[in-house]
Amino acid sequence: MAVPTRSTTAAVPAPLAVPVWAYALVACALLALYVLLQDNGALLTASQASWVHEVTHDARHALGVPCH
């Protein structure tokens, strides 16, 4: 009686090509999140950071980020 054999080769998926604009979009999104959540004058001047803080104040609290 013949025993069925299994194939030992596995299908290798093709590499995923990610366009350059997708990397740029991710970088912009991460920068926006940093400014919204963390920047307290590290990248922006005091007046700019104050403006960003006031504009995003409620959103920061809604996300659970303490800002004062």
PDB file of N, CA, C and O in Angstrom:
ATOM      1  N   MET A   1       0.845  -1.161   0.000  1.00  0.00           N
ATOM      2  CA  MET A   1       0.000   0.000   0.000  1.00  0.00           C
ATOM      3  C   MET A   1       0.900   1.237   0.000  1.00  0.00           C
ATOM      4  O   MET A   1       1.830   1.344   0.799  1.00  0.00           O
ATOM      5  N   ALA A   2       0.611   2.151  -0.894  1.00  0.00           N
ATOM      6  CA  ALA A   2       1.417   3.366  -1.037  1.00  0.00           C
ATOM      7  C   ALA A   2       0.901   4.450  -0.095  1.00  0.00           C
ATOM      8  O   ALA A   2      -0.302   4.690   0.011  1.00  0.00           O
ATOM      9  N   VAL A   3       1.845   5.095   0.583  1.00  0.00           N
ATOM     10  CA  VAL A   3       1.499   6.167   1.511  1.00  0.00           C
ATOM     11  C   VAL A   3       1.621   7.493   0.763  1.00  0.00           C
ATOM     12  O   VAL A   3       2.654   7.763   0.151  1.00  0.00           O
ATOM     13  N   PRO A   4       0.579   8.320   0.808  1.00  0.00           N
ATOM     14  CA  PRO A   4       0.682   9.612   0.122  1.00  0.00           C
ATOM     15  C   PRO A   4       1.760  10.475   0.784  1.00  0.00           C
ATOM     16  O   PRO A   4       1.884  10.499   2.008  1.00  0.00           O
ATOM     17  N   THR A   5       2.518  11.166  -0.020  1.00  0.00           N
ATOM     18  CA  THR A   5       3.594  12.026   0.491  1.00  0.00           C
ATOM     19  C   THR A   5       3.159  13.478   0.415  1.00  0.00           C
ATOM     20  O   THR A   5       2.367  13.872  -0.441  1.00  0.00           O
ATOM     21  N   ARG A   6       3.693  14.245   1.321  1.00  0.00           N
ATOM     22  CA  ARG A   6       3.415  15.679   1.334  1.00  0.00           C
ATOM     23  C   ARG A   6       4.532  16.419   0.623  1.00  0.00           C
ATOM     24  O   ARG A   6       5.689  15.998   0.644  1.00  0.00           O
ATOM     25  N   SER A   7       4.180  17.493   0.013  1.00  0.00           N
ATOM     26  CA  SER A   7       5.190  18.343  -0.613  1.00  0.00           C
ATOM     27  C   SER A   7       5.844  19.184   0.479  1.00  0.00           C
ATOM     28  O   SER A   7       5.149  19.760   1.315  1.00  0.00           O
ATOM     29  N   THR A   8       7.152  19.260   0.479  1.00  0.00           N
ATOM     30  CA  THR A   8       7.865  20.014   1.511  1.00  0.00           C
ATOM     31  C   THR A   8       8.153  21.442   1.078  1.00  0.00           C
ATOM     32  O   THR A   8       8.711  22.215   1.857  1.00  0.00           O
ATOM     33  N   THR A   9       7.794  21.808  -0.129  1.00  0.00           N
ATOM     34  CA  THR A   9       8.033  23.179  -0.564  1.00  0.00           C
ATOM     35  C   THR A   9       6.825  24.030  -0.204  1.00  0.00           C
ATOM     36  O   THR A   9       5.678  23.608  -0.355  1.00  0.00           O
ATOM     37  N   ALA A  10       7.102  25.222   0.269  1.00  0.00           N
ATOM     38  CA  ALA A  10       6.033  26.148   0.645  1.00  0.00           C
ATOM     39  C   ALA A  10       6.038  27.322  -0.325  1.00  0.00           C
ATOM     40  O   ALA A  10       7.086  27.718  -0.834  1.00  0.00           O
ATOM     41  N   ALA A  11       4.889  27.854  -0.566  1.00  0.00           N
ATOM     42  CA  ALA A  11       4.789  29.019  -1.441  1.00  0.00           C
ATOM     43  C   ALA A  11       5.360  30.231  -0.712  1.00  0.00           C
ATOM     44  O   ALA A  11       4.998  30.500   0.433  1.00  0.00           O
ATOM     45  N   VAL A  12       6.237  30.948  -1.366  1.00  0.00           N
ATOM     46  CA  VAL A  12       6.846  32.142  -0.796  1.00  0.00           C
ATOM     47  C   VAL A  12       6.107  33.350  -1.370  1.00  0.00           C
ATOM     48  O   VAL A  12       6.063  33.523  -2.588  1.00  0.00           O
ATOM     49  N   PRO A  13       5.525  34.187  -0.506  1.00  0.00           N
ATOM     50  CA  PRO A  13       4.800  35.344  -1.026  1.00  0.00           C
ATOM     51  C   PRO A  13       5.750  36.354  -1.665  1.00  0.00           C
ATOM     52  O   PRO A  13       6.902  36.494  -1.253  1.00  0.00           O
ATOM     53  N   ALA A  14       5.254  37.036  -2.657  1.00  0.00           N
ATOM     54  CA  ALA A  14       6.056  38.063  -3.324  1.00  0.00           C
ATOM     55  C   ALA A  14       6.229  39.248  -2.373  1.00  0.00           C
ATOM     56  O   ALA A  14       5.333  39.542  -1.583  1.00  0.00           O
ATOM     57  N   PRO A  15       7.369  39.923  -2.444  1.00  0.00           N
ATOM     58  CA  PRO A  15       7.571  41.086  -1.573  1.00  0.00           C
ATOM     59  C   PRO A  15       6.562  42.189  -1.916  1.00  0.00           C
ATOM     60  O   PRO A  15       6.210  42.387  -3.079  1.00  0.00           O
ATOM     61  N   LEU A  16       6.116  42.886  -0.900  1.00  0.00           N
ATOM     62  CA  LEU A  16       5.137  43.949  -1.068  1.00  0.00           C
ATOM     63  C   LEU A  16       5.851  45.237  -1.436  1.00  0.00           C
ATOM     64  O   LEU A  16       6.737  45.690  -0.711  1.00  0.00           O
ATOM     65  N   ALA A  17       5.472  45.820  -2.547  1.00  0.00           N
ATOM     66  CA  ALA A  17       6.080  47.079  -2.987  1.00  0.00           C
ATOM     67  C   ALA A  17       5.287  48.234  -2.382  1.00  0.00           C
ATOM     68  O   ALA A  17       4.100  48.393  -2.664  1.00  0.00           O
ATOM     69  N   VAL A  18       5.946  49.039  -1.550  1.00  0.00           N
ATOM     70  CA  VAL A  18       5.304  50.189  -0.918  1.00  0.00           C
ATOM     71  C   VAL A  18       5.801  51.448  -1.621  1.00  0.00           C
ATOM     72  O   VAL A  18       7.007  51.678  -1.697  1.00  0.00           O
ATOM     73  N   PRO A  19       4.876  52.269  -2.136  1.00  0.00           N
ATOM     74  CA  PRO A  19       5.314  53.484  -2.838  1.00  0.00           C
ATOM     75  C   PRO A  19       5.943  54.496  -1.879  1.00  0.00           C
ATOM     76  O   PRO A  19       5.662  54.500  -0.681  1.00  0.00           O
ATOM     77  N   VAL A  20       6.785  55.338  -2.428  1.00  0.00           N
ATOM     78  CA  VAL A  20       7.507  56.324  -1.619  1.00  0.00           C
ATOM     79  C   VAL A  20       6.536  57.287  -0.954  1.00  0.00           C
ATOM     80  O   VAL A  20       6.767  57.702   0.182  1.00  0.00           O
ATOM     81  N   TRP A  21       5.463  57.647  -1.629  1.00  0.00           N
ATOM     82  CA  TRP A  21       4.519  58.606  -1.052  1.00  0.00           C
ATOM     83  C   TRP A  21       3.865  58.037   0.213  1.00  0.00           C
ATOM     84  O   TRP A  21       3.451  58.800   1.086  1.00  0.00           O
ATOM     85  N   ALA A  22       3.768  56.711   0.322  1.00  0.00           N
ATOM     86  CA  ALA A  22       3.186  56.107   1.521  1.00  0.00           C
ATOM     87  C   ALA A  22       4.114  56.330   2.715  1.00  0.00           C
ATOM     88  O   ALA A  22       3.644  56.604   3.819  1.00  0.00           O
ATOM     89  N   TYR A  23       5.411  56.216   2.505  1.00  0.00           N
ATOM     90  CA  TYR A  23       6.360  56.489   3.585  1.00  0.00           C
ATOM     91  C   TYR A  23       6.291  57.965   3.991  1.00  0.00           C
ATOM     92  O   TYR A  23       6.346  58.284   5.179  1.00  0.00           O
ATOM     93  N   ALA A  24       6.172  58.858   3.015  1.00  0.00           N
ATOM     94  CA  ALA A  24       6.059  60.286   3.311  1.00  0.00           C
ATOM     95  C   ALA A  24       4.778  60.574   4.089  1.00  0.00           C
ATOM     96  O   ALA A  24       4.785  61.392   5.009  1.00  0.00           O
ATOM     97  N   LEU A  25       3.698  59.921   3.735  1.00  0.00           N
ATOM     98  CA  LEU A  25       2.434  60.105   4.433  1.00  0.00           C
ATOM     99  C   LEU A  25       2.525  59.631   5.884  1.00  0.00           C
ATOM    100  O   LEU A  25       2.012  60.292   6.786  1.00  0.00           O
ATOM    101  N   VAL A  26       3.166  58.507   6.106  1.00  0.00           N
ATOM    102  CA  VAL A  26       3.354  57.997   7.470  1.00  0.00           C
ATOM    103  C   VAL A  26       4.227  58.956   8.280  1.00  0.00           C
ATOM    104  O   VAL A  26       3.950  59.213   9.451  1.00  0.00           O
ATOM    105  N   ALA A  27       5.280  59.483   7.653  1.00  0.00           N
ATOM    106  CA  ALA A  27       6.154  60.430   8.353  1.00  0.00           C
ATOM    107  C   ALA A  27       5.384  61.695   8.740  1.00  0.00           C
ATOM    108  O   ALA A  27       5.550  62.200   9.850  1.00  0.00           O
ATOM    109  N   CYS A  28       4.551  62.206   7.843  1.00  0.00           N
ATOM    110  CA  CYS A  28       3.744  63.395   8.149  1.00  0.00           C
ATOM    111  C   CYS A  28       2.745  63.108   9.262  1.00  0.00           C
ATOM    112  O   CYS A  28       2.525  63.951  10.132  1.00  0.00           O
ATOM    113  N   ALA A  29       2.143  61.934   9.241  1.00  0.00           N
ATOM    114  CA  ALA A  29       1.178  61.572  10.276  1.00  0.00           C
ATOM    115  C   ALA A  29       1.864  61.459  11.638  1.00  0.00           C
ATOM    116  O   ALA A  29       1.315  61.905  12.646  1.00  0.00           O
ATOM    117  N   LEU A  30       3.050  60.870  11.675  1.00  0.00           N
ATOM    118  CA  LEU A  30       3.783  60.750  12.934  1.00  0.00           C
ATOM    119  C   LEU A  30       4.212  62.116  13.459  1.00  0.00           C
ATOM    120  O   LEU A  30       4.170  62.358  14.665  1.00  0.00           O
ATOM    121  N   LEU A  31       4.624  63.008  12.564  1.00  0.00           N
ATOM    122  CA  LEU A  31       4.992  64.359  12.981  1.00  0.00           C
ATOM    123  C   LEU A  31       3.773  65.096  13.538  1.00  0.00           C
ATOM    124  O   LEU A  31       3.875  65.791  14.548  1.00  0.00           O
ATOM    125  N   ALA A  32       2.625  64.944  12.881  1.00  0.00           N
ATOM    126  CA  ALA A  32       1.398  65.587  13.361  1.00  0.00           C
ATOM    127  C   ALA A  32       1.012  65.046  14.740  1.00  0.00           C
ATOM    128  O   ALA A  32       0.609  65.814  15.613  1.00  0.00           O
ATOM    129  N   LEU A  33       1.132  63.738  14.940  1.00  0.00           N
ATOM    130  CA  LEU A  33       0.840  63.167  16.254  1.00  0.00           C
ATOM    131  C   LEU A  33       1.805  63.678  17.311  1.00  0.00           C
ATOM    132  O   LEU A  33       1.399  63.953  18.440  1.00  0.00           O
ATOM    133  N   TYR A  34       3.071  63.808  16.958  1.00  0.00           N
ATOM    134  CA  TYR A  34       4.056  64.321  17.912  1.00  0.00           C
ATOM    135  C   TYR A  34       3.702  65.743  18.326  1.00  0.00           C
ATOM    136  O   TYR A  34       3.716  66.072  19.512  1.00  0.00           O
ATOM    137  N   VAL A  35       3.384  66.589  17.340  1.00  0.00           N
ATOM    138  CA  VAL A  35       3.051  67.977  17.651  1.00  0.00           C
ATOM    139  C   VAL A  35       1.785  68.041  18.497  1.00  0.00           C
ATOM    140  O   VAL A  35       1.703  68.827  19.441  1.00  0.00           O
ATOM    141  N   LEU A  36       0.803  67.218  18.158  1.00  0.00           N
ATOM    142  CA  LEU A  36      -0.450  67.220  18.905  1.00  0.00           C
ATOM    143  C   LEU A  36      -0.278  66.707  20.327  1.00  0.00           C
ATOM    144  O   LEU A  36      -0.843  67.270  21.264  1.00  0.00           O
ATOM    145  N   LEU A  37       0.499  65.644  20.491  1.00  0.00           N
ATOM    146  CA  LEU A  37       0.555  64.976  21.782  1.00  0.00           C
ATOM    147  C   LEU A  37       1.725  65.375  22.673  1.00  0.00           C
ATOM    148  O   LEU A  37       1.571  65.396  23.894  1.00  0.00           O
ATOM    149  N   GLN A  38       2.874  65.688  22.114  1.00  0.00           N
ATOM    150  CA  GLN A  38       4.059  65.813  22.945  1.00  0.00           C
ATOM    151  C   GLN A  38       4.761  67.154  22.893  1.00  0.00           C
ATOM    152  O   GLN A  38       5.340  67.572  23.896  1.00  0.00           O
ATOM    153  N   ASP A  39       4.732  67.839  21.774  1.00  0.00           N
ATOM    154  CA  ASP A  39       5.584  69.018  21.640  1.00  0.00           C
ATOM    155  C   ASP A  39       5.197  70.098  22.634  1.00  0.00           C
ATOM    156  O   ASP A  39       4.076  70.608  22.616  1.00  0.00           O
ATOM    157  N   ASN A  40       6.123  70.430  23.485  1.00  0.00           N
ATOM    158  CA  ASN A  40       5.928  71.519  24.450  1.00  0.00           C
ATOM    159  C   ASN A  40       7.071  72.517  24.309  1.00  0.00           C
ATOM    160  O   ASN A  40       7.617  72.994  25.304  1.00  0.00           O
ATOM    161  N   GLY A  41       7.421  72.823  23.086  1.00  0.00           N
ATOM    162  CA  GLY A  41       8.480  73.775  22.827  1.00  0.00           C
ATOM    163  C   GLY A  41       9.742  73.144  22.283  1.00  0.00           C
ATOM    164  O   GLY A  41      10.720  73.853  22.046  1.00  0.00           O
ATOM    165  N   ALA A  42       9.759  71.827  22.074  1.00  0.00           N
ATOM    166  CA  ALA A  42      10.966  71.171  21.570  1.00  0.00           C
ATOM    167  C   ALA A  42      11.214  71.510  20.106  1.00  0.00           C
ATOM    168  O   ALA A  42      12.355  71.760  19.715  1.00  0.00           O
ATOM    169  N   LEU A  43      10.160  71.522  19.291  1.00  0.00           N
ATOM    170  CA  LEU A  43      10.309  71.854  17.880  1.00  0.00           C
ATOM    171  C   LEU A  43       9.820  73.253  17.558  1.00  0.00           C
ATOM    172  O   LEU A  43      10.336  73.901  16.647  1.00  0.00           O
ATOM    173  N   LEU A  44       8.838  73.714  18.293  1.00  0.00           N
ATOM    174  CA  LEU A  44       8.214  75.000  18.018  1.00  0.00           C
ATOM    175  C   LEU A  44       8.675  76.035  19.024  1.00  0.00           C
ATOM    176  O   LEU A  44       9.095  75.705  20.133  1.00  0.00           O
ATOM    177  N   THR A  45       8.589  77.298  18.616  1.00  0.00           N
ATOM    178  CA  THR A  45       8.918  78.368  19.561  1.00  0.00           C
ATOM    179  C   THR A  45       7.804  78.458  20.600  1.00  0.00           C
ATOM    180  O   THR A  45       6.755  77.832  20.447  1.00  0.00           O
ATOM    181  N   ALA A  46       8.028  79.216  21.627  1.00  0.00           N
ATOM    182  CA  ALA A  46       7.058  79.299  22.729  1.00  0.00           C
ATOM    183  C   ALA A  46       5.702  79.812  22.240  1.00  0.00           C
ATOM    184  O   ALA A  46       4.664  79.283  22.637  1.00  0.00           O
ATOM    185  N   SER A  47       5.703  80.833  21.386  1.00  0.00           N
ATOM    186  CA  SER A  47       4.421  81.375  20.919  1.00  0.00           C
ATOM    187  C   SER A  47       3.708  80.385  20.001  1.00  0.00           C
ATOM    188  O   SER A  47       2.485  80.255  20.064  1.00  0.00           O
ATOM    189  N   GLN A  48       4.460  79.685  19.148  1.00  0.00           N
ATOM    190  CA  GLN A  48       3.848  78.684  18.278  1.00  0.00           C
ATOM    191  C   GLN A  48       3.331  77.511  19.098  1.00  0.00           C
ATOM    192  O   GLN A  48       2.236  77.010  18.842  1.00  0.00           O
ATOM    193  N   ALA A  49       4.105  77.071  20.076  1.00  0.00           N
ATOM    194  CA  ALA A  49       3.684  75.955  20.910  1.00  0.00           C
ATOM    195  C   ALA A  49       2.441  76.322  21.713  1.00  0.00           C
ATOM    196  O   ALA A  49       1.565  75.484  21.921  1.00  0.00           O
ATOM    197  N   SER A  50       2.364  77.557  22.159  1.00  0.00           N
ATOM    198  CA  SER A  50       1.194  78.013  22.898  1.00  0.00           C
ATOM    199  C   SER A  50      -0.036  78.005  21.996  1.00  0.00           C
ATOM    200  O   SER A  50      -1.119  77.601  22.421  1.00  0.00           O
ATOM    201  N   TRP A  51       0.129  78.450  20.754  1.00  0.00           N
ATOM    202  CA  TRP A  51      -0.984  78.458  19.805  1.00  0.00           C
ATOM    203  C   TRP A  51      -1.448  77.035  19.523  1.00  0.00           C
ATOM    204  O   TRP A  51      -2.648  76.765  19.547  1.00  0.00           O
ATOM    205  N   VAL A  52      -0.513  76.115  19.255  1.00  0.00           N
ATOM    206  CA  VAL A  52      -0.868  74.719  19.004  1.00  0.00           C
ATOM    207  C   VAL A  52      -1.555  74.133  20.226  1.00  0.00           C
ATOM    208  O   VAL A  52      -2.517  73.376  20.096  1.00  0.00           O
ATOM    209  N   HIS A  53      -1.068  74.480  21.413  1.00  0.00           N
ATOM    210  CA  HIS A  53      -1.669  73.973  22.641  1.00  0.00           C
ATOM    211  C   HIS A  53      -3.123  74.425  22.763  1.00  0.00           C
ATOM    212  O   HIS A  53      -3.998  73.625  23.093  1.00  0.00           O
ATOM    213  N   GLU A  54      -3.375  75.679  22.501  1.00  0.00           N
ATOM    214  CA  GLU A  54      -4.733  76.199  22.627  1.00  0.00           C
ATOM    215  C   GLU A  54      -5.663  75.603  21.573  1.00  0.00           C
ATOM    216  O   GLU A  54      -6.822  75.310  21.868  1.00  0.00           O
ATOM    217  N   VAL A  55      -5.172  75.423  20.359  1.00  0.00           N
ATOM    218  CA  VAL A  55      -5.995  74.866  19.278  1.00  0.00           C
ATOM    219  C   VAL A  55      -6.321  73.395  19.542  1.00  0.00           C
ATOM    220  O   VAL A  55      -7.425  72.943  19.239  1.00  0.00           O
ATOM    221  N   THR A  56      -5.382  72.657  20.097  1.00  0.00           N
ATOM    222  CA  THR A  56      -5.562  71.211  20.280  1.00  0.00           C
ATOM    223  C   THR A  56      -5.889  70.837  21.723  1.00  0.00           C
ATOM    224  O   THR A  56      -5.872  69.656  22.069  1.00  0.00           O
ATOM    225  N   HIS A  57      -6.185  71.816  22.562  1.00  0.00           N
ATOM    226  CA  HIS A  57      -6.368  71.575  23.992  1.00  0.00           C
ATOM    227  C   HIS A  57      -7.425  70.522  24.284  1.00  0.00           C
ATOM    228  O   HIS A  57      -7.154  69.562  25.006  1.00  0.00           O
ATOM    229  N   ASP A  58      -8.615  70.682  23.742  1.00  0.00           N
ATOM    230  CA  ASP A  58      -9.692  69.731  24.028  1.00  0.00           C
ATOM    231  C   ASP A  58      -9.401  68.357  23.440  1.00  0.00           C
ATOM    232  O   ASP A  58      -9.732  67.338  24.046  1.00  0.00           O
ATOM    233  N   ALA A  59      -8.784  68.325  22.263  1.00  0.00           N
ATOM    234  CA  ALA A  59      -8.451  67.038  21.637  1.00  0.00           C
ATOM    235  C   ALA A  59      -7.426  66.294  22.479  1.00  0.00           C
ATOM    236  O   ALA A  59      -7.504  65.073  22.619  1.00  0.00           O
ATOM    237  N   ARG A  60      -6.474  67.015  23.036  1.00  0.00           N
ATOM    238  CA  ARG A  60      -5.467  66.362  23.880  1.00  0.00           C
ATOM    239  C   ARG A  60      -6.111  65.732  25.096  1.00  0.00           C
ATOM    240  O   ARG A  60      -5.782  64.603  25.463  1.00  0.00           O
ATOM    241  N   HIS A  61      -7.036  66.461  25.731  1.00  0.00           N
ATOM    242  CA  HIS A  61      -7.718  65.899  26.897  1.00  0.00           C
ATOM    243  C   HIS A  61      -8.615  64.735  26.500  1.00  0.00           C
ATOM    244  O   HIS A  61      -8.724  63.761  27.245  1.00  0.00           O
ATOM    245  N   ALA A  62      -9.255  64.818  25.348  1.00  0.00           N
ATOM    246  CA  ALA A  62     -10.128  63.725  24.890  1.00  0.00           C
ATOM    247  C   ALA A  62      -9.321  62.451  24.643  1.00  0.00           C
ATOM    248  O   ALA A  62      -9.829  61.344  24.825  1.00  0.00           O
ATOM    249  N   LEU A  63      -8.066  62.609  24.228  1.00  0.00           N
ATOM    250  CA  LEU A  63      -7.188  61.459  23.991  1.00  0.00           C
ATOM    251  C   LEU A  63      -6.513  60.988  25.277  1.00  0.00           C
ATOM    252  O   LEU A  63      -5.809  59.978  25.270  1.00  0.00           O
ATOM    253  N   GLY A  64      -6.718  61.697  26.361  1.00  0.00           N
ATOM    254  CA  GLY A  64      -6.128  61.295  27.629  1.00  0.00           C
ATOM    255  C   GLY A  64      -4.721  61.798  27.843  1.00  0.00           C
ATOM    256  O   GLY A  64      -3.999  61.262  28.684  1.00  0.00           O
ATOM    257  N   VAL A  65      -4.308  62.823  27.098  1.00  0.00           N
ATOM    258  CA  VAL A  65      -2.957  63.362  27.229  1.00  0.00           C
ATOM    259  C   VAL A  65      -2.999  64.540  28.188  1.00  0.00           C
ATOM    260  O   VAL A  65      -3.697  65.520  27.929  1.00  0.00           O
ATOM    261  N   PRO A  66      -2.266  64.461  29.283  1.00  0.00           N
ATOM    262  CA  PRO A  66      -2.239  65.605  30.199  1.00  0.00           C
ATOM    263  C   PRO A  66      -1.407  66.742  29.577  1.00  0.00           C
ATOM    264  O   PRO A  66      -0.349  66.505  28.993  1.00  0.00           O
ATOM    265  N   CYS A  67      -1.896  67.942  29.711  1.00  0.00           N
ATOM    266  CA  CYS A  67      -1.140  69.046  29.114  1.00  0.00           C
ATOM    267  C   CYS A  67      -0.879  70.174  30.092  1.00  0.00           C
ATOM    268  O   CYS A  67      -0.281  71.180  29.713  1.00  0.00           O
ATOM    269  N   HIS A  68      -1.308  70.041  31.336  1.00  0.00           N
ATOM    270  CA  HIS A  68      -0.929  71.017  32.359  1.00  0.00           C
ATOM    271  C   HIS A  68      -1.031  70.390  33.712  1.00  0.00           C
ATOM    272  O   HIS A  68      -0.755  71.044  34.717  1.00  0.00           O
TER     273      HIS A  68
END
